[in-house]
């Protein structure tokens, strides 16, 4: 396997430049899908790397899954590619990832229960209006996704702004944005180097919904005004919003940047940036790093499989 098994732990660094550039230069739909895919693949490869290090690096320790007859105690230092300290460190890191994922999963389930409890007794329908003096609006994904908005939020907007707000939340549901947010959230917990991608996707999903609302309503300025007003009157939500699935609290994205983007022409929907631009170079670098990470993980896995198939070390 060699030192290449360690590469997936560091290759996420190649995706850092594209995280910020994608926010500014790519269509938010393209940016969301690209960054989420990069984060997911890099996280899987990173986790596989830790598992291989645990398996091989602890080959000389009692309790290892390989039979004792398979390990030559005198030959192991030359046949096992990693020292005992590396294996122990990988065990700690993998346990930390497992605990982090478990914590995130429990929080996600708690959020869903809180959201469902808030809607208890509310008539069925896509739009659920809750009588509340606190201003808030959020999308609740599920088999039948719902848009939840308080009477205070509706009171602070005019008719056109209300339509823009509903179109924005409907875009979250239609685009299944919670899936991208969950993917990058778990990816960042697998490898902290991927945290910038989590923040970037939390922003691009909001921008994606902004652009969809502008397309549906045909009024970019009205959508911008609705976002600004909602941010001014909102005091948080009783349950976390979609972006809250990816961060400790609601992170709707920097409102001034979103408003400024809506006051500009709609972004190009090109599926891949030109290679001669900064964002194009960053995208290709991230793609190369992701491919390298996948190949390194696959090479190490196949090598270990062949060694085990060959018989005792």
Backbone torsions as a table, in degrees:
resi	resn	phi	psi	omega
1	UNK	NA	-42.8	177.0
2	UNK	68.5	-168.2	-176.4
3	UNK	-69.6	-13.4	-177.2
4	UNK	-63.0	-22.9	179.1
5	UNK	-66.2	-20.2	179.7
6	UNK	-82.6	-17.6	-174.9
7	UNK	-58.4	-41.4	-178.9
8	UNK	-59.4	-19.2	177.7
9	UNK	-75.8	-24.3	-174.8
10	UNK	-110.2	-24.1	-176.9
11	UNK	-63.6	-19.3	172.1
12	UNK	-56.8	-18.3	176.3
13	UNK	-61.0	-26.8	-179.3
14	UNK	-70.1	-16.6	-178.1
15	UNK	-93.3	-6.5	-176.7
16	UNK	-65.8	-43.5	-179.8
17	UNK	-60.5	-38.1	-176.1
18	UNK	-70.7	-22.6	-178.5
19	UNK	-59.7	-49.5	-178.8
20	UNK	-77.4	-39.8	-177.8
21	UNK	-66.4	-36.7	-179.3
22	UNK	-62.9	-36.1	178.6
23	UNK	-58.4	-36.8	-170.7
24	UNK	-95.8	-27.7	-168.4
25	UNK	-119.4	-12.1	179.7
26	UNK	-106.9	155.0	172.2
27	UNK	-59.9	136.2	-175.3
28	UNK	-57.2	-31.6	177.3
29	UNK	-65.0	-45.7	178.8
30	UNK	-64.6	-43.9	-179.0
31	UNK	-62.0	-43.2	-179.4
32	UNK	-61.1	-48.5	-177.7
33	UNK	-67.2	-41.1	-179.2
34	UNK	-65.1	-50.1	-177.0
35	UNK	-66.2	-37.7	179.1
36	UNK	-65.7	-41.8	179.3
37	UNK	-65.2	-44.3	178.2
38	UNK	-59.8	-46.4	-177.7
39	UNK	-62.9	-43.2	-177.7
40	UNK	-64.0	-47.6	-178.8
41	UNK	-64.6	-45.7	-179.1
42	UNK	-63.7	-36.5	178.9
43	UNK	-68.3	-42.0	178.2
44	UNK	-62.1	-45.0	-179.8
45	UNK	-64.3	-39.7	178.4
46	UNK	-62.5	-42.1	179.7
47	UNK	-67.5	-40.4	176.3
48	UNK	-60.8	-40.3	178.1
49	UNK	-58.7	-47.0	179.4
50	UNK	-62.2	-40.9	179.8
51	UNK	-63.3	-40.7	178.5
52	UNK	-66.0	-41.0	178.6
53	UNK	-64.1	-38.7	177.3
54	UNK	-63.1	-46.0	-175.4
55	UNK	-65.8	-48.5	-175.0
56	UNK	-82.5	-39.4	-175.4
57	UNK	-70.5	-18.0	179.4
58	UNK	-108.5	21.1	-174.5
59	UNK	-63.4	-25.4	-178.4
60	UNK	-94.3	-1.8	-176.9
61	UNK	-87.9	147.5	175.9
62	UNK	-61.3	143.3	-179.9
63	UNK	89.3	-0.8	177.2
64	UNK	-63.2	143.9	-176.4
65	UNK	-63.8	-21.7	177.5
66	UNK	-72.1	140.4	175.8
67	UNK	-59.8	148.9	179.8
68	UNK	-59.2	-31.9	-178.9
69	UNK	-67.1	-18.0	-178.8
70	UNK	-82.5	-15.3	-174.3
71	UNK	-110.7	118.7	174.8
72	UNK	-87.4	108.9	-173.7
73	UNK	-59.2	-33.8	-179.5
74	UNK	-82.0	-30.5	-178.0
75	UNK	-89.8	-19.2	-174.6
76	UNK	-55.3	-38.4	179.8
77	UNK	-59.0	-24.8	179.8
78	UNK	-96.1	-26.4	-178.4
79	UNK	-90.0	-34.0	177.9
80	UNK	-79.3	122.8	-171.4
81	UNK	-75.8	-8.4	-176.9
82	UNK	-132.4	151.7	-179.3
83	UNK	-78.0	164.7	-178.5
84	UNK	-60.4	-37.6	-178.8
85	UNK	-62.0	-38.1	178.7
86	UNK	-65.5	-41.7	179.0
87	UNK	-62.9	-43.5	178.8
88	UNK	-64.3	-41.1	177.7
89	UNK	-62.5	-38.8	178.9
90	UNK	-66.5	-35.2	177.2
91	UNK	-61.3	-45.9	179.7
92	UNK	-62.5	-44.5	-178.8
93	UNK	-64.2	-42.4	-178.8
94	UNK	-67.5	-37.5	175.9
95	UNK	-64.6	-39.0	178.4
96	UNK	-62.7	-40.7	178.0
97	UNK	-64.0	-43.4	-179.4
98	UNK	-62.8	-43.1	179.6
99	UNK	-65.3	-41.6	180.0
100	UNK	-63.6	-44.0	178.0
101	UNK	-63.0	-41.9	-179.9
102	UNK	-63.0	-41.7	178.2
103	UNK	-63.1	-43.5	179.9
104	UNK	-64.0	-40.1	-179.8
105	UNK	-66.0	-41.0	178.0
106	UNK	-64.2	-40.5	179.1
107	UNK	-64.9	-40.2	179.3
108	UNK	-62.1	-42.9	179.0
109	UNK	-65.3	-38.1	178.6
110	UNK	-64.6	-40.2	177.8
111	UNK	-61.1	-44.2	-179.4
112	UNK	-63.8	-41.6	179.4
113	UNK	-63.7	-41.6	178.5
114	UNK	-62.9	-42.1	-179.6
115	UNK	-65.4	-42.0	179.5
116	UNK	-67.6	-36.4	178.4
117	UNK	-65.1	-37.3	-179.6
118	UNK	-63.6	-25.2	-177.3
119	UNK	-98.0	5.3	180.0
120	UNK	-60.5	127.0	179.3
121	UNK	86.7	-6.4	178.6
122	UNK	-81.8	132.5	-179.8
123	UNK	-55.6	148.0	178.9
124	UNK	-63.5	156.2	-179.4
125	UNK	143.7	157.9	-178.0
126	UNK	-62.8	-41.2	-177.4
127	UNK	-100.4	121.9	177.5
128	UNK	-113.9	115.0	-180.0
129	UNK	-100.6	119.9	-178.8
130	UNK	-104.0	129.2	176.1
131	UNK	-70.0	107.7	-174.6
132	UNK	-154.9	138.4	177.7
133	UNK	-78.3	-13.1	175.8
134	UNK	-85.6	136.3	-178.7
135	UNK	-89.9	123.2	177.7
136	UNK	-161.4	160.9	175.3
137	UNK	-156.6	137.1	178.4
138	UNK	-156.5	160.8	177.5
139	UNK	-101.9	135.4	179.8
140	UNK	-114.4	102.4	-178.4
141	UNK	-71.3	158.9	179.0
142	UNK	166.3	-169.6	177.8
143	UNK	-57.2	-43.5	172.5
144	UNK	-121.9	91.5	-177.6
145	UNK	-59.4	146.8	-178.2
146	UNK	-130.7	153.2	175.7
147	UNK	-108.7	122.0	-177.3
148	UNK	-109.6	127.9	-179.8
149	UNK	-143.1	143.0	-179.4
150	UNK	-89.8	158.3	178.2
151	UNK	-64.5	-32.5	178.6
152	UNK	-64.9	-38.3	178.2
153	UNK	-66.3	-44.1	179.7
154	UNK	-63.3	-35.1	-178.7
155	UNK	-68.2	-24.2	-178.8
156	UNK	-87.4	-0.6	-177.7
157	UNK	-123.6	151.6	173.9
158	UNK	-85.9	-179.4	-173.4
159	UNK	-59.8	-45.3	-179.7
160	UNK	-65.1	-38.1	-179.9
161	UNK	-70.5	-33.8	175.8
162	UNK	-64.2	-43.3	178.2
163	UNK	-61.7	-39.6	178.6
164	UNK	-65.4	-41.2	179.4
165	UNK	-62.5	-45.9	179.6
166	UNK	-64.9	-40.1	178.9
167	UNK	-63.6	-37.1	178.0
168	UNK	-62.7	-49.5	-179.0
169	UNK	-68.3	-34.8	177.5
170	UNK	-64.3	-35.4	177.8
171	UNK	-64.4	-35.7	175.6
172	UNK	-59.0	-44.2	-178.4
173	UNK	-69.4	-46.0	-177.2
174	UNK	-64.9	-35.5	-179.2
175	UNK	-85.9	-0.5	-178.4
176	UNK	51.8	46.8	-176.0
177	UNK	-64.6	-26.0	179.9
178	UNK	-63.3	-28.4	179.4
179	UNK	-68.2	-42.5	177.4
180	UNK	-64.7	-40.5	-178.6
181	UNK	-66.7	-40.2	177.3
182	UNK	-67.2	-39.5	-179.9
183	UNK	-60.7	-47.5	-178.3
184	UNK	-73.0	-28.4	177.7
185	UNK	-65.1	-48.0	179.5
186	UNK	-68.8	-32.7	177.3
187	UNK	-63.3	-43.5	-179.8
188	UNK	-65.8	-29.4	177.3
189	UNK	-77.2	-22.4	175.8
190	UNK	-77.8	-34.1	179.4
191	UNK	-147.5	112.4	-177.2
192	UNK	-57.9	-21.3	178.6
193	UNK	-64.4	-15.3	-178.6
194	UNK	-92.4	2.3	-178.9
195	UNK	-59.5	-37.2	176.3
196	UNK	-60.1	-31.6	177.8
197	UNK	-69.5	-34.7	177.2
198	UNK	-62.8	-46.5	179.7
199	UNK	-64.0	-39.7	-178.8
200	UNK	-64.8	-41.9	-179.0
201	UNK	-69.4	-34.7	175.6
202	UNK	-59.2	-34.1	178.8
203	UNK	-79.4	-45.4	-175.4
204	UNK	-67.5	-29.4	176.3
205	UNK	-67.0	-36.0	176.0
206	UNK	-66.9	-41.2	178.3
207	UNK	-66.0	-36.8	177.7
208	UNK	-60.9	-46.2	179.0
209	UNK	-65.6	-36.7	176.6
210	UNK	-59.5	-47.2	-177.8
211	UNK	-66.5	-37.4	177.8
212	UNK	-66.0	-40.7	177.8
213	UNK	-63.3	-39.8	178.6
214	UNK	-65.9	-37.2	179.5
215	UNK	-68.0	-42.0	-177.6
216	UNK	-69.5	-44.9	-177.5
217	UNK	-81.8	-24.6	-176.7
218	UNK	72.6	15.2	-176.8
219	UNK	-132.7	89.9	-178.5
220	UNK	-64.2	-39.7	-178.8
221	UNK	-67.9	-34.7	178.3
222	UNK	-67.1	-41.2	177.8
223	UNK	-63.7	-42.8	178.3
224	UNK	-61.1	-41.5	-179.9
225	UNK	-66.9	-38.7	179.4
226	UNK	-64.4	-41.2	179.0
227	UNK	-63.3	-44.6	179.9
228	UNK	-62.9	-46.2	-179.8
229	UNK	-64.7	-43.0	-179.7
230	UNK	-61.0	-38.1	179.0
231	UNK	-67.6	-34.9	-178.1
232	UNK	-72.0	-38.6	-175.4
233	UNK	-92.1	-17.3	-176.8
234	UNK	-72.1	141.6	175.8
235	UNK	-125.3	30.8	-177.8
236	UNK	94.5	165.9	-178.5
237	UNK	-113.2	153.3	178.0
238	UNK	-66.9	-23.9	173.7
239	UNK	-131.5	147.5	-177.6
240	UNK	-60.0	146.1	177.7
241	UNK	-80.9	-176.5	177.9
242	UNK	-53.4	-46.5	180.0
243	UNK	-62.9	-24.6	178.2
244	UNK	-66.6	-19.4	176.5
245	UNK	-69.3	-17.9	-176.9
246	UNK	-107.3	-1.7	-175.9
247	UNK	-151.5	167.2	-177.9
248	UNK	-60.8	-17.9	-179.7
249	UNK	-156.9	177.8	179.6
250	UNK	-57.2	124.4	178.9
251	UNK	-128.2	80.2	-174.6
252	UNK	-74.5	1.9	-179.8
253	UNK	92.9	151.0	179.7
254	UNK	-57.4	111.7	-175.3
255	UNK	-60.7	-43.7	179.4
256	UNK	-58.3	-38.2	178.3
257	UNK	-66.9	-39.3	179.8
258	UNK	-67.4	-42.3	178.8
259	UNK	-64.3	-43.6	179.2
260	UNK	-61.1	-38.5	179.7
261	UNK	-65.7	-36.6	180.0
262	UNK	-72.9	-21.4	177.3
263	UNK	-82.4	-3.8	175.8
264	UNK	-102.1	166.5	175.9
265	UNK	-59.2	156.7	179.5
266	UNK	-59.1	139.1	-178.9
267	UNK	-69.5	155.6	177.9
268	UNK	-66.3	141.4	-179.0
269	UNK	-94.9	22.9	179.0
270	UNK	-56.7	136.4	-175.5
271	UNK	-76.7	-20.6	-179.8
272	UNK	-148.4	133.7	-176.5
273	UNK	-71.6	150.7	176.7
274	UNK	-59.0	139.3	-173.5
275	UNK	-66.1	-24.4	-176.4
276	UNK	-84.5	2.8	176.9
277	UNK	-98.8	164.2	179.7
278	UNK	-62.0	-42.4	-179.9
279	UNK	-69.3	-32.6	177.0
280	UNK	-65.7	-44.9	177.9
281	UNK	-62.7	-40.8	179.2
282	UNK	-65.2	-39.1	179.5
283	UNK	-64.8	-43.1	178.8
284	UNK	-67.7	-36.1	177.1
285	UNK	-64.1	-42.9	178.7
286	UNK	-65.7	-39.4	178.3
287	UNK	-64.9	-40.8	178.7
288	UNK	-65.2	-42.5	178.4
289	UNK	-63.4	-39.6	178.8
290	UNK	-66.5	-42.2	177.6
291	UNK	-63.6	-43.0	178.0
292	UNK	-61.8	-38.8	178.3
293	UNK	-64.3	-43.5	179.3
294	UNK	-64.6	-42.8	-179.8
295	UNK	-66.7	-39.0	178.9
296	UNK	-63.5	-44.1	179.0
297	UNK	-64.7	-43.5	179.9
298	UNK	-64.8	-41.7	179.5
299	UNK	-62.0	-45.3	-179.5
300	UNK	-65.7	-39.7	-179.8
301	UNK	-65.7	-45.8	179.7
302	UNK	-64.1	-41.0	179.5
303	UNK	-61.0	-46.1	178.8
304	UNK	-63.5	-40.0	178.4
305	UNK	-61.1	-43.6	179.9
306	UNK	-66.1	-37.3	177.6
307	UNK	-64.0	-44.0	179.3
308	UNK	-67.2	-36.6	179.3
309	UNK	-67.8	-29.8	-178.1
310	UNK	-70.7	-22.1	178.8
311	UNK	120.2	-165.7	-177.1
312	UNK	-55.1	145.1	178.9
313	UNK	-69.9	NA	NA
